[in-house]
Amino acid sequence: MEHMKIDWKTEASESKTEQVSPDGRWHLDTKVGRDGSCRVTLVNYDVLSSPIGLGESQLECWRDFVDHCERLSAKLEKVKAEAAAVLAGLENDSKEERK
């Protein structure tokens, strides 16, 4: 049987770095393309899921959904405050570097 040869052509090439906070909540992924373009993605796993309502009746489901919304809202406020503190530090560091 004759072997087939494929002449590969690289359509895309990138370098990827995945970082995670010690508690596993924050994920920062950095991709650098062959052309030098950079894409950074920041995610907090505490606020990934959507509220859900569970129960044995529509009334219970709606109550549970509202409760989940309140808990998610509290988590979101906490995550937002953490992110704002990190952002302020990065902005301060950036100002210091420009001096």
C-alpha positions, -999 to +999 in steps of 0.1 A: +000+000+000+013+034-010+016+060+018+000+094+014+020+125+021+004+157+033+022+190+028+010+209+058+003+246+056+002+266+089-030+286+089-026+299+125-001+297+152-003+311+187+012+310+221-012+305+251-007+311+288-033+302+313-030+317+348-053+310+378-054+326+412-045+304+442-082+300+452-091+290+416-117+318+412-098+341+388-086+329+354-065+350+331-057+336+296-033+353+273-030+344+236-003+358+214-007+352+176+021+347+152+016+383+140+022+396+176-015+403+182-025+397+218-058+388+234-063+385+271-094+371+287-103+375+324-130+354+341-141+350+377-157+316+382-179+328+411-202+346+387-203+323+357-236+306+363-270+321+357-296+322+384-320+292+385-353+285+401-361+250+414-392+238+433-423+217+433-445+245+420-442+276+398-444+297+430-415+279+446-395+282+414-400+319+412-391+324+448-360+303+444-350+322+413-353+356+430-333+342+459-306+330+435-306+365+419-300+381+452-271+358+460-256+363+426-260+400+429-241+399+462-213+378+447-211+401+417-207+432+440-179+414+458-162+403+426-166+438+412-149+454+443-120+429+440-116+437+403-118+474+409-090+471+435-068+452+412-075+477+384-066+506+406-033+489+415-025+483+378-034+519+369-012+532+397+017+509+386+012+522+350+015+558+362+046+550+382+062+534+351+056+565+330+074+587+354 
